[in-house]
Amino acid sequence: MSSTDQTDTAEASGLSRRDLLVRGGAVGLGVAAVGVLAACGASSSGGSGGSGAAGGSGSGGGAAGGLAKVSDIPVGGALATKVDGKPVLLVQQTAGTVTALSAICTHQGCTVMAAKTDLECPCHGSVFGLDGSVKQGPAPSPLPPVDVHVVNGTVVAGKG
């Protein structure tokens, strides 16, 4: 079909070539906007960082019904898992002491991941210490703690 035929067909349906181009562009922008918003929203991946961290399972799964074995969490690092379906980072700042932090960035809700010596948000560059404190913004506040405890070398969700 020639461009003249296409124009005639479009104009016969009540749309000018300009209307078609404007509507086509609007559709393209809408598709692009969805992709950008998805990148800024909460991520469902339990991503891993450079410290050997790996995604784990939710509460009730993992190591013997727990979240992870203490021995699987790098000393001076973190391991990603989920508690009640929400991303969490199990942190072992010093050998034998495990804490947990929400892995949801306090900036715009992206999933924070473990890096070599800290926790990083891949979306906008926020960096958190292993204690959850903000080392570099734009995150406005620290990562909140999540209750966990250790039973026979296994990290379990909830207060001990």
KELO-186338 format. One record per residue (C-alpha): residue in one letter; x, y, z. Coordinates in steps of 0.5 Angstrom, whole numbers, padded with zeros to 4 digits, always signed. Each point is the difference from the previous one (the first is absolute). Layout:
aXYZ ...
***
This chain:
m+0000+0000+0000 s+0003+0007-0002 s+0000+0006+0005 t-0005+0003-0004 d-0005-0006+0001 q+0002+0000+0007 t-0002+0007+0001 d-0006-0001-0004 t-0002-0005+0005 a+0001+0004+0006 e-0003+0006-0003 a-0006-0005-0002 s-0001-0002+0008 g+0000+0007+0002 l+0008+0001+0002 s+0005+0004-0003 r+0007-0002-0001 r+0002+0004+0006 d-0005-0003+0004 l+0003-0007-0001 l+0007+0003+0002 v-0002+0003+0006 r-0004-0006+0002 g+0005-0005-0001 g+0005+0005+0003 a-0004+0000+0007 v-0001-0007+0000 g+0008-0001-0001 l+0001+0005+0006 g-0005-0004+0004 v+0003-0006-0001 a+0007+0003+0002 a-0003+0003+0006 v-0002-0007+0003 g+0007-0002-0001 v+0003+0006+0004 l-0005-0001+0005 a+0001-0007+0001 a+0007+0001+0001 c-0001+0005+0006 g-0005-0004+0003 a+0001-0005+0005 s+0004-0006-0003 s-0002-0007+0001 s+0007-0003-0001 g+0004-0002+0006 g+0006+0002-0004 s+0007-0002+0003 g+0006+0005+0001 g+0007-0001-0001 s+0002-0003+0007 g-0003-0007-0002 a-0007+0002+0002 a-0006-0004-0003 g-0007+0000+0000 g-0003-0004+0005 s-0007-0003+0001 g-0006+0003+0005 s-0001-0002+0007 g-0002-0007+0001 g+0005-0002-0006 g+0008+0000-0001 a+0004-0004+0005 a-0004-0005+0005 g-0006+0005+0000 g+0004+0006+0001 l+0002+0006-0005 a+0008-0002+0000 k+0005-0003+0003 v+0005+0004+0004 s+0006-0003-0004 d-0003+0002-0006 i+0000+0008+0002 p+0006+0003-0002 v+0004+0003+0006 g+0000+0008-0001 g-0005-0001-0005 a-0008-0002-0002 l-0004-0005-0003 a-0007+0001-0003 t-0006-0004+0002 k-0007+0002+0001 v-0005+0000+0006 d-0007+0000-0001 g+0001+0001-0008 k+0004+0006+0002 p+0007+0001-0002 v+0005+0000+0006 l+0008+0000+0001 l+0003-0004+0005 v+0006+0003+0002 q+0006-0003+0004 q+0004+0006+0002 t+0004-0004+0005 a+0001-0008+0000 g-0006-0003+0004 t-0004+0006+0000 v-0006+0001-0005 t-0005+0005-0001 a-0005+0002-0005 l-0002+0006-0004 s-0006+0001-0005 a+0003+0000-0007 i-0005+0006-0002 c+0004+0006-0002 t-0003+0006+0004 h+0001+0004-0006 q-0005-0003-0005 g-0001-0007+0002 c+0005-0003-0004 t+0003-0007+0002 v+0007+0002+0004 m+0005-0006-0002 a+0007-0002+0004 a+0006+0003-0003 k+0007-0002+0003 t+0000+0005+0006 d-0007+0003+0000 l-0007+0000-0003 e-0001+0003-0006 c-0007+0002-0004 p+0001-0001-0007 c-0005+0005-0002 h+0002+0007+0002 g+0007-0001+0004 s-0002+0000+0007 v+0005-0004+0004 f-0001-0003+0007 g+0005-0002+0006 l-0001-0007+0002 d-0004+0003+0006 g-0005+0003-0005 s+0003+0007+0001 v+0000+0004-0006 k+0007+0001-0003 q-0002+0004-0006 g-0007+0002-0002 p-0005+0002-0003 a-0003-0005+0005 p-0003+0004+0005 s+0000-0005+0006 p+0004-0006+0002 l-0003-0007-0002 p-0004-0003+0006 p+0001-0006+0004 v-0003-0006-0001 d-0001-0005+0006 v+0004-0007-0001 h+0004-0004+0005 v+0004-0006+0000 v-0002-0007+0002 n+0006-0006-0001 g+0004+0004-0005 t-0007+0002-0004 v-0003+0007-0001 v-0007+0000+0001 a-0005+0006-0001 g-0003+0003+0007 k+0002+0002+0007 g+0004-0006+0003 
***
